[in-house]
């Protein structure tokens, strides 16, 4: 037998469950928005860093040699 969905005793419980589910979905949307903004910021930072590194002059390696011993 199918349950009677028009039972007035079951309706408030179903409404409360749907209200909670809607609130959870709303909170999840906020979390997903924050994650999306964070990833967009990370992508932007990577692109800017890559452009800055490409525009830097070539690195010059400097080595310090010990002085040559004098043959006296």
CHARMM internal coordinates of N, CA and C (Angstrom, degrees):
IC EDIT
DIST 1 N 1 CA 1.4171
DIST 1 CA 1 C 1.5296
ANGL 1 N 1 CA 1 C 110.71
DIST 1 C 2 N 1.3053
ANGL 1 CA 1 C 2 N 117.26
DIHE 1 N 1 CA 1 C 2 N 141.28
DIST 2 N 2 CA 1.4628
ANGL 1 C 2 N 2 CA 120.93
DIHE 1 CA 1 C 2 N 2 CA 178.86
DIST 2 CA 2 C 1.5229
ANGL 2 N 2 CA 2 C 109.71
DIHE 1 C 2 N 2 CA 2 C -82.96
DIST 2 C 3 N 1.3246
ANGL 2 CA 2 C 3 N 115.85
DIHE 2 N 2 CA 2 C 3 N 143.09
DIST 3 N 3 CA 1.4669
ANGL 2 C 3 N 3 CA 118.13
DIHE 2 CA 2 C 3 N 3 CA 178.26
DIST 3 CA 3 C 1.5205
ANGL 3 N 3 CA 3 C 110.98
DIHE 2 C 3 N 3 CA 3 C -68.36
DIST 3 C 4 N 1.2898
ANGL 3 CA 3 C 4 N 116.00
DIHE 3 N 3 CA 3 C 4 N 148.35
DIST 4 N 4 CA 1.4599
ANGL 3 C 4 N 4 CA 121.89
DIHE 3 CA 3 C 4 N 4 CA 179.98
DIST 4 CA 4 C 1.5262
ANGL 4 N 4 CA 4 C 108.54
DIHE 3 C 4 N 4 CA 4 C -83.34
DIST 4 C 5 N 1.3312
ANGL 4 CA 4 C 5 N 117.16
DIHE 4 N 4 CA 4 C 5 N 109.80
DIST 5 N 5 CA 1.4637
ANGL 4 C 5 N 5 CA 121.19
DIHE 4 CA 4 C 5 N 5 CA -176.89
DIST 5 CA 5 C 1.5189
ANGL 5 N 5 CA 5 C 112.41
DIHE 4 C 5 N 5 CA 5 C -78.91
DIST 5 C 6 N 1.3072
ANGL 5 CA 5 C 6 N 117.33
DIHE 5 N 5 CA 5 C 6 N -11.91
DIST 6 N 6 CA 1.4579
ANGL 5 C 6 N 6 CA 120.10
DIHE 5 CA 5 C 6 N 6 CA 179.97
DIST 6 CA 6 C 1.5193
ANGL 6 N 6 CA 6 C 111.94
DIHE 5 C 6 N 6 CA 6 C -90.80
DIST 6 C 7 N 1.3061
ANGL 6 CA 6 C 7 N 117.01
DIHE 6 N 6 CA 6 C 7 N 7.42
DIST 7 N 7 CA 1.4561
ANGL 6 C 7 N 7 CA 121.68
DIHE 6 CA 6 C 7 N 7 CA 179.40
DIST 7 CA 7 C 1.5281
ANGL 7 N 7 CA 7 C 108.72
DIHE 6 C 7 N 7 CA 7 C -64.14
DIST 7 C 8 N 1.3274
ANGL 7 CA 7 C 8 N 120.49
DIHE 7 N 7 CA 7 C 8 N 120.54
DIST 8 N 8 CA 1.4623
ANGL 7 C 8 N 8 CA 121.46
DIHE 7 CA 7 C 8 N 8 CA -177.03
DIST 8 CA 8 C 1.5198
ANGL 8 N 8 CA 8 C 113.30
DIHE 7 C 8 N 8 CA 8 C -65.27
DIST 8 C 9 N 1.3139
ANGL 8 CA 8 C 9 N 118.55
DIHE 8 N 8 CA 8 C 9 N -23.07
DIST 9 N 9 CA 1.4658
ANGL 8 C 9 N 9 CA 120.19
DIHE 8 CA 8 C 9 N 9 CA 179.07
DIST 9 CA 9 C 1.5198
ANGL 9 N 9 CA 9 C 110.83
DIHE 8 C 9 N 9 CA 9 C -73.14
DIST 9 C 10 N 1.3243
ANGL 9 CA 9 C 10 N 118.79
DIHE 9 N 9 CA 9 C 10 N -28.31
DIST 10 N 10 CA 1.4673
ANGL 9 C 10 N 10 CA 122.34
DIHE 9 CA 9 C 10 N 10 CA -178.05
DIST 10 CA 10 C 1.5243
ANGL 10 N 10 CA 10 C 112.16
DIHE 9 C 10 N 10 CA 10 C -86.48
DIST 10 C 11 N 1.3117
ANGL 10 CA 10 C 11 N 118.67
DIHE 10 N 10 CA 10 C 11 N -24.40
DIST 11 N 11 CA 1.4694
ANGL 10 C 11 N 11 CA 121.52
DIHE 10 CA 10 C 11 N 11 CA -175.31
DIST 11 CA 11 C 1.5207
ANGL 11 N 11 CA 11 C 113.41
DIHE 10 C 11 N 11 CA 11 C -61.58
DIST 11 C 12 N 1.3275
ANGL 11 CA 11 C 12 N 121.26
DIHE 11 N 11 CA 11 C 12 N -46.36
DIST 12 N 12 CA 1.4701
ANGL 11 C 12 N 12 CA 118.99
DIHE 11 CA 11 C 12 N 12 CA 179.81
DIST 12 CA 12 C 1.5250
ANGL 12 N 12 CA 12 C 112.53
DIHE 11 C 12 N 12 CA 12 C -62.63
DIST 12 C 13 N 1.3171
ANGL 12 CA 12 C 13 N 117.72
DIHE 12 N 12 CA 12 C 13 N -37.28
DIST 13 N 13 CA 1.4581
ANGL 12 C 13 N 13 CA 119.75
DIHE 12 CA 12 C 13 N 13 CA 178.74
DIST 13 CA 13 C 1.5262
ANGL 13 N 13 CA 13 C 110.55
DIHE 12 C 13 N 13 CA 13 C -65.69
DIST 13 C 14 N 1.3157
ANGL 13 CA 13 C 14 N 117.11
DIHE 13 N 13 CA 13 C 14 N -40.19
DIST 14 N 14 CA 1.4637
ANGL 13 C 14 N 14 CA 121.03
DIHE 13 CA 13 C 14 N 14 CA 178.88
DIST 14 CA 14 C 1.5225
ANGL 14 N 14 CA 14 C 110.33
DIHE 13 C 14 N 14 CA 14 C -67.06
DIST 14 C 15 N 1.3128
ANGL 14 CA 14 C 15 N 116.79
DIHE 14 N 14 CA 14 C 15 N -42.08
DIST 15 N 15 CA 1.4711
ANGL 14 C 15 N 15 CA 119.80
DIHE 14 CA 14 C 15 N 15 CA 178.55
DIST 15 CA 15 C 1.5260
ANGL 15 N 15 CA 15 C 110.89
DIHE 14 C 15 N 15 CA 15 C -63.36
DIST 15 C 16 N 1.3204
ANGL 15 CA 15 C 16 N 116.68
DIHE 15 N 15 CA 15 C 16 N -41.47
DIST 16 N 16 CA 1.4703
ANGL 15 C 16 N 16 CA 119.88
DIHE 15 CA 15 C 16 N 16 CA 179.34
DIST 16 CA 16 C 1.5239
ANGL 16 N 16 CA 16 C 110.41
DIHE 15 C 16 N 16 CA 16 C -64.44
DIST 16 C 17 N 1.3302
ANGL 16 CA 16 C 17 N 116.49
DIHE 16 N 16 CA 16 C 17 N -40.42
DIST 17 N 17 CA 1.4616
ANGL 16 C 17 N 17 CA 120.36
DIHE 16 CA 16 C 17 N 17 CA 178.83
DIST 17 CA 17 C 1.5284
ANGL 17 N 17 CA 17 C 110.33
DIHE 16 C 17 N 17 CA 17 C -64.08
DIST 17 C 18 N 1.3115
ANGL 17 CA 17 C 18 N 117.42
DIHE 17 N 17 CA 17 C 18 N -43.39
DIST 18 N 18 CA 1.4680
ANGL 17 C 18 N 18 CA 120.69
DIHE 17 CA 17 C 18 N 18 CA 178.22
DIST 18 CA 18 C 1.5233
ANGL 18 N 18 CA 18 C 111.61
DIHE 17 C 18 N 18 CA 18 C -66.36
DIST 18 C 19 N 1.3220
ANGL 18 CA 18 C 19 N 117.66
DIHE 18 N 18 CA 18 C 19 N -35.83
DIST 19 N 19 CA 1.4623
ANGL 18 C 19 N 19 CA 121.45
DIHE 18 CA 18 C 19 N 19 CA 177.32
DIST 19 CA 19 C 1.5331
ANGL 19 N 19 CA 19 C 110.24
DIHE 18 C 19 N 19 CA 19 C -64.00
DIST 19 C 20 N 1.3193
ANGL 19 CA 19 C 20 N 116.53
DIHE 19 N 19 CA 19 C 20 N -43.08
DIST 20 N 20 CA 1.4672
ANGL 19 C 20 N 20 CA 120.23
DIHE 19 CA 19 C 20 N 20 CA 178.36
DIST 20 CA 20 C 1.5193
ANGL 20 N 20 CA 20 C 111.07
DIHE 19 C 20 N 20 CA 20 C -65.43
DIST 20 C 21 N 1.3292
ANGL 20 CA 20 C 21 N 116.26
DIHE 20 N 20 CA 20 C 21 N -42.18
DIST 21 N 21 CA 1.4613
ANGL 20 C 21 N 21 CA 120.41
DIHE 20 CA 20 C 21 N 21 CA 178.66
DIST 21 CA 21 C 1.5263
ANGL 21 N 21 CA 21 C 110.95
DIHE 20 C 21 N 21 CA 21 C -62.10
DIST 21 C 22 N 1.3222
ANGL 21 CA 21 C 22 N 117.40
DIHE 21 N 21 CA 21 C 22 N -39.66
DIST 22 N 22 CA 1.4570
ANGL 21 C 22 N 22 CA 121.57
DIHE 21 CA 21 C 22 N 22 CA 178.35
DIST 22 CA 22 C 1.5342
ANGL 22 N 22 CA 22 C 110.78
DIHE 21 C 22 N 22 CA 22 C -65.36
DIST 22 C 23 N 1.3248
ANGL 22 CA 22 C 23 N 116.86
DIHE 22 N 22 CA 22 C 23 N -39.93
DIST 23 N 23 CA 1.4550
ANGL 22 C 23 N 23 CA 120.39
DIHE 22 CA 22 C 23 N 23 CA 178.76
DIST 23 CA 23 C 1.5329
ANGL 23 N 23 CA 23 C 110.93
DIHE 22 C 23 N 23 CA 23 C -66.10
DIST 23 C 24 N 1.3291
ANGL 23 CA 23 C 24 N 117.26
DIHE 23 N 23 CA 23 C 24 N -39.59
DIST 24 N 24 CA 1.4664
ANGL 23 C 24 N 24 CA 121.01
DIHE 23 CA 23 C 24 N 24 CA 177.73
DIST 24 CA 24 C 1.5246
ANGL 24 N 24 CA 24 C 109.99
DIHE 23 C 24 N 24 CA 24 C -64.22
DIST 24 C 25 N 1.3336
ANGL 24 CA 24 C 25 N 117.05
DIHE 24 N 24 CA 24 C 25 N -42.53
DIST 25 N 25 CA 1.4636
ANGL 24 C 25 N 25 CA 120.53
DIHE 24 CA 24 C 25 N 25 CA 179.14
DIST 25 CA 25 C 1.5299
ANGL 25 N 25 CA 25 C 110.75
DIHE 24 C 25 N 25 CA 25 C -63.70
DIST 25 C 26 N 1.3289
ANGL 25 CA 25 C 26 N 117.18
DIHE 25 N 25 CA 25 C 26 N -38.01
DIST 26 N 26 CA 1.4640
ANGL 25 C 26 N 26 CA 120.24
DIHE 25 CA 25 C 26 N 26 CA 177.55
DIST 26 CA 26 C 1.5161
ANGL 26 N 26 CA 26 C 111.87
DIHE 25 C 26 N 26 CA 26 C -64.56
DIST 26 C 27 N 1.3288
ANGL 26 CA 26 C 27 N 116.91
DIHE 26 N 26 CA 26 C 27 N -41.74
DIST 27 N 27 CA 1.4656
ANGL 26 C 27 N 27 CA 120.76
DIHE 26 CA 26 C 27 N 27 CA 177.55
DIST 27 CA 27 C 1.5266
ANGL 27 N 27 CA 27 C 111.02
DIHE 26 C 27 N 27 CA 27 C -65.92
DIST 27 C 28 N 1.3223
ANGL 27 CA 27 C 28 N 115.91
DIHE 27 N 27 CA 27 C 28 N -37.60
DIST 28 N 28 CA 1.4585
ANGL 27 C 28 N 28 CA 119.73
DIHE 27 CA 27 C 28 N 28 CA 178.84
DIST 28 CA 28 C 1.5275
ANGL 28 N 28 CA 28 C 110.56
DIHE 27 C 28 N 28 CA 28 C -66.12
DIST 28 C 29 N 1.3162
ANGL 28 CA 28 C 29 N 117.73
DIHE 28 N 28 CA 28 C 29 N -36.77
DIST 29 N 29 CA 1.4661
ANGL 28 C 29 N 29 CA 120.63
DIHE 28 CA 28 C 29 N 29 CA 177.21
DIST 29 CA 29 C 1.5247
ANGL 29 N 29 CA 29 C 111.06
DIHE 28 C 29 N 29 CA 29 C -62.19
DIST 29 C 30 N 1.3171
ANGL 29 CA 29 C 30 N 117.16
DIHE 29 N 29 CA 29 C 30 N -39.83
DIST 30 N 30 CA 1.4686
ANGL 29 C 30 N 30 CA 120.72
DIHE 29 CA 29 C 30 N 30 CA 177.98
DIST 30 CA 30 C 1.5170
ANGL 30 N 30 CA 30 C 109.96
DIHE 29 C 30 N 30 CA 30 C -64.18
DIST 30 C 31 N 1.3250
ANGL 30 CA 30 C 31 N 117.30
DIHE 30 N 30 CA 30 C 31 N -43.73
DIST 31 N 31 CA 1.4629
ANGL 30 C 31 N 31 CA 121.03
DIHE 30 CA 30 C 31 N 31 CA 179.19
DIST 31 CA 31 C 1.5207
ANGL 31 N 31 CA 31 C 110.80
DIHE 30 C 31 N 31 CA 31 C -62.39
DIST 31 C 32 N 1.3244
ANGL 31 CA 31 C 32 N 117.37
DIHE 31 N 31 CA 31 C 32 N -44.32
DIST 32 N 32 CA 1.4624
ANGL 31 C 32 N 32 CA 120.45
DIHE 31 CA 31 C 32 N 32 CA 179.38
DIST 32 CA 32 C 1.5204
ANGL 32 N 32 CA 32 C 111.74
DIHE 31 C 32 N 32 CA 32 C -64.81
DIST 32 C 33 N 1.3175
ANGL 32 CA 32 C 33 N 118.01
DIHE 32 N 32 CA 32 C 33 N -34.95
DIST 33 N 33 CA 1.4601
ANGL 32 C 33 N 33 CA 121.43
DIHE 32 CA 32 C 33 N 33 CA 176.99
DIST 33 CA 33 C 1.5293
ANGL 33 N 33 CA 33 C 110.78
DIHE 32 C 33 N 33 CA 33 C -65.61
DIST 33 C 34 N 1.3127
ANGL 33 CA 33 C 34 N 116.98
DIHE 33 N 33 CA 33 C 34 N -42.73
DIST 34 N 34 CA 1.4686
ANGL 33 C 34 N 34 CA 120.86
DIHE 33 CA 33 C 34 N 34 CA 178.67
DIST 34 CA 34 C 1.5312
ANGL 34 N 34 CA 34 C 110.51
DIHE 33 C 34 N 34 CA 34 C -63.41
DIST 34 C 35 N 1.3236
ANGL 34 CA 34 C 35 N 116.86
DIHE 34 N 34 CA 34 C 35 N -41.71
DIST 35 N 35 CA 1.4675
ANGL 34 C 35 N 35 CA 120.07
DIHE 34 CA 34 C 35 N 35 CA 178.17
DIST 35 CA 35 C 1.5238
ANGL 35 N 35 CA 35 C 110.49
DIHE 34 C 35 N 35 CA 35 C -64.64
DIST 35 C 36 N 1.3206
ANGL 35 CA 35 C 36 N 118.09
DIHE 35 N 35 CA 35 C 36 N -41.62
DIST 36 N 36 CA 1.4671
ANGL 35 C 36 N 36 CA 121.53
DIHE 35 CA 35 C 36 N 36 CA 179.30
DIST 36 CA 36 C 1.5258
ANGL 36 N 36 CA 36 C 111.27
DIHE 35 C 36 N 36 CA 36 C -63.33
DIST 36 C 37 N 1.3273
ANGL 36 CA 36 C 37 N 117.66
DIHE 36 N 36 CA 36 C 37 N -41.41
DIST 37 N 37 CA 1.4666
ANGL 36 C 37 N 37 CA 120.60
DIHE 36 CA 36 C 37 N 37 CA 178.11
DIST 37 CA 37 C 1.5256
ANGL 37 N 37 CA 37 C 110.07
DIHE 36 C 37 N 37 CA 37 C -65.31
DIST 37 C 38 N 1.3143
ANGL 37 CA 37 C 38 N 117.19
DIHE 37 N 37 CA 37 C 38 N -40.85
DIST 38 N 38 CA 1.4687
ANGL 37 C 38 N 38 CA 120.97
DIHE 37 CA 37 C 38 N 38 CA 178.23
DIST 38 CA 38 C 1.5198
ANGL 38 N 38 CA 38 C 111.86
DIHE 37 C 38 N 38 CA 38 C -62.23
DIST 38 C 39 N 1.3177
ANGL 38 CA 38 C 39 N 117.27
DIHE 38 N 38 CA 38 C 39 N -42.97
DIST 39 N 39 CA 1.4647
ANGL 38 C 39 N 39 CA 120.18
DIHE 38 CA 38 C 39 N 39 CA 178.98
DIST 39 CA 39 C 1.5271
ANGL 39 N 39 CA 39 C 111.51
DIHE 38 C 39 N 39 CA 39 C -67.58
DIST 39 C 40 N 1.3197
ANGL 39 CA 39 C 40 N 117.62
DIHE 39 N 39 CA 39 C 40 N -37.73
DIST 40 N 40 CA 1.4651
ANGL 39 C 40 N 40 CA 120.43
DIHE 39 CA 39 C 40 N 40 CA 177.37
DIST 40 CA 40 C 1.5262
ANGL 40 N 40 CA 40 C 110.59
DIHE 39 C 40 N 40 CA 40 C -64.59
DIST 40 C 41 N 1.3330
ANGL 40 CA 40 C 41 N 116.60
DIHE 40 N 40 CA 40 C 41 N -39.45
DIST 41 N 41 CA 1.4676
ANGL 40 C 41 N 41 CA 120.64
DIHE 40 CA 40 C 41 N 41 CA 177.18
DIST 41 CA 41 C 1.5226
ANGL 41 N 41 CA 41 C 110.80
DIHE 40 C 41 N 41 CA 41 C -64.93
DIST 41 C 42 N 1.3099
ANGL 41 CA 41 C 42 N 116.97
DIHE 41 N 41 CA 41 C 42 N -40.86
DIST 42 N 42 CA 1.4609
ANGL 41 C 42 N 42 CA 120.85
DIHE 41 CA 41 C 42 N 42 CA 177.71
DIST 42 CA 42 C 1.5170
ANGL 42 N 42 CA 42 C 111.19
DIHE 41 C 42 N 42 CA 42 C -63.46
DIST 42 C 43 N 1.3249
ANGL 42 CA 42 C 43 N 118.07
DIHE 42 N 42 CA 42 C 43 N -42.57
DIST 43 N 43 CA 1.4648
ANGL 42 C 43 N 43 CA 121.22
DIHE 42 CA 42 C 43 N 43 CA 177.02
DIST 43 CA 43 C 1.5255
ANGL 43 N 43 CA 43 C 111.16
DIHE 42 C 43 N 43 CA 43 C -62.33
DIST 43 C 44 N 1.3195
ANGL 43 CA 43 C 44 N 116.66
DIHE 43 N 43 CA 43 C 44 N -45.30
DIST 44 N 44 CA 1.4619
ANGL 43 C 44 N 44 CA 120.71
DIHE 43 CA 43 C 44 N 44 CA 179.52
DIST 44 CA 44 C 1.5244
ANGL 44 N 44 CA 44 C 111.27
DIHE 43 C 44 N 44 CA 44 C -61.29
DIST 44 C 45 N 1.3324
ANGL 44 CA 44 C 45 N 116.63
DIHE 44 N 44 CA 44 C 45 N -42.95
DIST 45 N 45 CA 1.4636
ANGL 44 C 45 N 45 CA 120.73
DIHE 44 CA 44 C 45 N 45 CA 179.02
DIST 45 CA 45 C 1.5212
ANGL 45 N 45 CA 45 C 110.70
DIHE 44 C 45 N 45 CA 45 C -63.01
DIST 45 C 46 N 1.3202
ANGL 45 CA 45 C 46 N 117.29
DIHE 45 N 45 CA 45 C 46 N -41.19
DIST 46 N 46 CA 1.4678
ANGL 45 C 46 N 46 CA 120.69
DIHE 45 CA 45 C 46 N 46 CA 178.70
DIST 46 CA 46 C 1.5229
ANGL 46 N 46 CA 46 C 111.34
DIHE 45 C 46 N 46 CA 46 C -62.62
DIST 46 C 47 N 1.3358
ANGL 46 CA 46 C 47 N 116.85
DIHE 46 N 46 CA 46 C 47 N -43.76
DIST 47 N 47 CA 1.4675
ANGL 46 C 47 N 47 CA 120.56
DIHE 46 CA 46 C 47 N 47 CA -179.13
DIST 47 CA 47 C 1.5228
ANGL 47 N 47 CA 47 C 110.62
DIHE 46 C 47 N 47 CA 47 C -64.47
DIST 47 C 48 N 1.3224
ANGL 47 CA 47 C 48 N 117.08
DIHE 47 N 47 CA 47 C 48 N -44.30
DIST 48 N 48 CA 1.4684
ANGL 47 C 48 N 48 CA 120.50
DIHE 47 CA 47 C 48 N 48 CA 179.52
DIST 48 CA 48 C 1.5214
ANGL 48 N 48 CA 48 C 110.35
DIHE 47 C 48 N 48 CA 48 C -64.05
DIST 48 C 49 N 1.3178
ANGL 48 CA 48 C 49 N 117.34
DIHE 48 N 48 CA 48 C 49 N -43.01
DIST 49 N 49 CA 1.4658
ANGL 48 C 49 N 49 CA 120.75
DIHE 48 CA 48 C 49 N 49 CA -179.69
DIST 49 CA 49 C 1.5177
ANGL 49 N 49 CA 49 C 110.76
DIHE 48 C 49 N 49 CA 49 C -63.07
DIST 49 C 50 N 1.3240
ANGL 49 CA 49 C 50 N 117.07
DIHE 49 N 49 CA 49 C 50 N -40.48
DIST 50 N 50 CA 1.4556
ANGL 49 C 50 N 50 CA 120.16
DIHE 49 CA 49 C 50 N 50 CA 179.33
DIST 50 CA 50 C 1.5243
ANGL 50 N 50 CA 50 C 110.81
DIHE 49 C 50 N 50 CA 50 C -64.23
DIST 50 C 51 N 1.3302
ANGL 50 CA 50 C 51 N 117.53
DIHE 50 N 50 CA 50 C 51 N -40.27
DIST 51 N 51 CA 1.4718
ANGL 50 C 51 N 51 CA 120.86
DIHE 50 CA 50 C 51 N 51 CA 178.60
DIST 51 CA 51 C 1.5347
ANGL 51 N 51 CA 51 C 110.34
DIHE 50 C 51 N 51 CA 51 C -65.91
DIST 51 C 52 N 1.3239
ANGL 51 CA 51 C 52 N 116.98
DIHE 51 N 51 CA 51 C 52 N -40.56
DIST 52 N 52 CA 1.4676
ANGL 51 C 52 N 52 CA 120.32
DIHE 51 CA 51 C 52 N 52 CA -179.45
DIST 52 CA 52 C 1.5162
ANGL 52 N 52 CA 52 C 110.49
DIHE 51 C 52 N 52 CA 52 C -66.26
DIST 52 C 53 N 1.3238
ANGL 52 CA 52 C 53 N 117.89
DIHE 52 N 52 CA 52 C 53 N -43.77
DIST 53 N 53 CA 1.4629
ANGL 52 C 53 N 53 CA 121.12
DIHE 52 CA 52 C 53 N 53 CA -179.34
DIST 53 CA 53 C 1.5180
ANGL 53 N 53 CA 53 C 110.34
DIHE 52 C 53 N 53 CA 53 C -64.74
DIST 53 C 54 N 1.3338
ANGL 53 CA 53 C 54 N 117.81
DIHE 53 N 53 CA 53 C 54 N -38.82
DIST 54 N 54 CA 1.4668
ANGL 53 C 54 N 54 CA 120.57
DIHE 53 CA 53 C 54 N 54 CA 179.38
DIST 54 CA 54 C 1.5199
ANGL 54 N 54 CA 54 C 111.71
DIHE 53 C 54 N 54 CA 54 C -67.26
DIST 54 C 55 N 1.3299
ANGL 54 CA 54 C 55 N 118.12
DIHE 54 N 54 CA 54 C 55 N -27.54
DIST 55 N 55 CA 1.4589
ANGL 54 C 55 N 55 CA 119.88
DIHE 54 CA 54 C 55 N 55 CA -178.20
DIST 55 CA 55 C 1.5265
ANGL 55 N 55 CA 55 C 113.01
DIHE 54 C 55 N 55 CA 55 C -88.25
DIST 55 C 56 N 1.3084
ANGL 55 CA 55 C 56 N 118.74
DIHE 55 N 55 CA 55 C 56 N -7.19
DIST 56 N 56 CA 1.4634
ANGL 55 C 56 N 56 CA 121.28
DIHE 55 CA 55 C 56 N 56 CA 178.56
DIST 56 CA 56 C 1.5244
ANGL 56 N 56 CA 56 C 110.10
DIHE 55 C 56 N 56 CA 56 C -73.37
DIST 56 C 57 N 1.3350
ANGL 56 CA 56 C 57 N 117.05
DIHE 56 N 56 CA 56 C 57 N 149.76
DIST 57 N 57 CA 1.4701
ANGL 56 C 57 N 57 CA 118.93
DIHE 56 CA 56 C 57 N 57 CA 176.34
DIST 57 CA 57 C 1.5262
ANGL 57 N 57 CA 57 C 110.20
DIHE 56 C 57 N 57 CA 57 C -68.87
DIST 57 C 58 N 1.3168
ANGL 57 CA 57 C 58 N 115.16
DIHE 57 N 57 CA 57 C 58 N 161.53
DIST 58 N 58 CA 1.4574
ANGL 57 C 58 N 58 CA 120.29
DIHE 57 CA 57 C 58 N 58 CA 179.86
DIST 58 CA 58 C 1.5254
ANGL 58 N 58 CA 58 C 109.84
DIHE 57 C 58 N 58 CA 58 C -62.95
DIST 58 C 59 N 1.2937
ANGL 58 CA 58 C 59 N 115.98
DIHE 58 N 58 CA 58 C 59 N 143.61
DIST 59 N 59 CA 1.4635
ANGL 58 C 59 N 59 CA 120.36
DIHE 58 CA 58 C 59 N 59 CA -179.21
DIST 59 CA 59 C 1.5197
ANGL 59 N 59 CA 59 C 109.65
DIHE 58 C 59 N 59 CA 59 C -75.96
DIST 59 C 60 N 1.3279
ANGL 59 CA 59 C 60 N 115.58
DIHE 59 N 59 CA 59 C 60 N 139.31
DIST 60 N 60 CA 1.4575
ANGL 59 C 60 N 60 CA 121.97
DIHE 59 CA 59 C 60 N 60 CA 177.14
DIST 60 CA 60 C 1.5202
ANGL 60 N 60 CA 60 C 107.63
DIHE 59 C 60 N 60 CA 60 C -108.96
DIST 60 C 61 N 1.3044
ANGL 60 CA 60 C 61 N 114.76
DIHE 60 N 60 CA 60 C 61 N 127.42
DIST 61 N 61 CA 1.4571
ANGL 60 C 61 N 61 CA 118.80
DIHE 60 CA 60 C 61 N 61 CA -178.85
DIST 61 CA 61 C 1.5221
ANGL 61 N 61 CA 61 C 108.86
DIHE 60 C 61 N 61 CA 61 C -87.47
DIST 61 C 62 N 1.3004
ANGL 61 CA 61 C 62 N 115.37
DIHE 61 N 61 CA 61 C 62 N 129.03
DIST 62 N 62 CA 1.4641
ANGL 61 C 62 N 62 CA 121.12
DIHE 61 CA 61 C 62 N 62 CA 179.16
DIST 62 CA 62 C 1.5147
ANGL 62 N 62 CA 62 C 107.09
DIHE 61 C 62 N 62 CA 62 C -114.19
DIST 62 C 63 N 1.3195
ANGL 62 CA 62 C 63 N 115.10
DIHE 62 N 62 CA 62 C 63 N 127.27
DIST 63 N 63 CA 1.4656
ANGL 62 C 63 N 63 CA 119.58
DIHE 62 CA 62 C 63 N 63 CA 176.48
DIST 63 CA 63 C 1.5104
ANGL 63 N 63 CA 63 C 107.94
DIHE 62 C 63 N 63 CA 63 C -120.77
DIST 63 C 64 N 1.2706
ANGL 63 CA 63 C 64 N 114.79
DIHE 63 N 63 CA 63 C 64 N 144.46
DIST 64 N 64 CA 1.4532
ANGL 63 C 64 N 64 CA 120.80
DIHE 63 CA 63 C 64 N 64 CA 178.11
DIST 64 CA 64 C 1.5264
ANGL 64 N 64 CA 64 C 107.58
DIHE 63 C 64 N 64 CA 64 C -104.65
DIST 64 C 65 N 1.3379
ANGL 64 CA 64 C 65 N 114.71
DIHE 64 N 64 CA 64 C 65 N 115.21
DIST 65 N 65 CA 1.4628
ANGL 64 C 65 N 65 CA 119.68
DIHE 64 CA 64 C 65 N 65 CA 178.21
DIST 65 CA 65 C 1.5172
ANGL 65 N 65 CA 65 C 108.74
DIHE 64 C 65 N 65 CA 65 C -92.96
DIST 65 C 66 N 1.3029
ANGL 65 CA 65 C 66 N 114.25
DIHE 65 N 65 CA 65 C 66 N 147.65
DIST 66 N 66 CA 1.4618
ANGL 65 C 66 N 66 CA 117.64
DIHE 65 CA 65 C 66 N 66 CA 176.19
DIST 66 CA 66 C 1.5386
ANGL 66 N 66 CA 66 C 107.98
DIHE 65 C 66 N 66 CA 66 C -74.42
DIST 66 C 67 N 1.3181
ANGL 66 CA 66 C 67 N 116.60
DIHE 66 N 66 CA 66 C 67 N 146.72
DIST 67 N 67 CA 1.4674
ANGL 66 C 67 N 67 CA 118.59
DIHE 66 CA 66 C 67 N 67 CA -178.27
DIST 67 CA 67 C 1.5395
ANGL 67 N 67 CA 67 C 110.92
DIHE 66 C 67 N 67 CA 67 C -63.49
DIST 67 C 68 N 1.3286
ANGL 67 CA 67 C 68 N 114.04
DIHE 67 N 67 CA 67 C 68 N 146.63
DIST 68 N 68 CA 1.4530
ANGL 67 C 68 N 68 CA 119.38
DIHE 67 CA 67 C 68 N 68 CA 179.85
DIST 68 CA 68 C 1.5349
ANGL 68 N 68 CA 68 C 109.95
DIHE 67 C 68 N 68 CA 68 C -69.73
DIST 68 C 69 N 1.3094
ANGL 68 CA 68 C 69 N 116.26
DIHE 68 N 68 CA 68 C 69 N 135.33
DIST 69 N 69 CA 1.4842
ANGL 68 C 69 N 69 CA 116.97
DIHE 68 CA 68 C 69 N 69 CA 177.82
DIST 69 CA 69 C 1.5287
ANGL 69 N 69 CA 69 C 109.54
DIHE 68 C 69 N 69 CA 69 C -67.77
DIST 69 C 70 N 1.2833
ANGL 69 CA 69 C 70 N 116.21
DIHE 69 N 69 CA 69 C 70 N 139.94
DIST 70 N 70 CA 1.4680
ANGL 69 C 70 N 70 CA 120.89
DIHE 69 CA 69 C 70 N 70 CA -179.93
DIST 70 CA 70 C 1.5200
ANGL 70 N 70 CA 70 C 108.46
DIHE 69 C 70 N 70 CA 70 C -81.88
DIST 70 C 71 N 1.3343
ANGL 70 CA 70 C 71 N 116.15
DIHE 70 N 70 CA 70 C 71 N 141.61
DIST 71 N 71 CA 1.4656
ANGL 70 C 71 N 71 CA 122.02
DIHE 70 CA 70 C 71 N 71 CA -178.83
DIST 71 CA 71 C 1.5033
ANGL 71 N 71 CA 71 C 109.22
DIHE 70 C 71 N 71 CA 71 C -96.67
DIST 71 C 72 N 1.2504
ANGL 71 CA 71 C 72 N 119.90
DIHE 71 N 71 CA 71 C 72 N 74.14
DIST 72 N 72 CA 1.4685
ANGL 71 C 72 N 72 CA 121.96
DIHE 71 CA 71 C 72 N 72 CA 179.31
DIST 72 CA 72 C 1.4844
ANGL 72 N 72 CA 72 C 110.90
DIHE 71 C 72 N 72 CA 72 C -101.72
END
COOR INIT
IC SEED 1 N 1 CA 1 C
IC BUILD
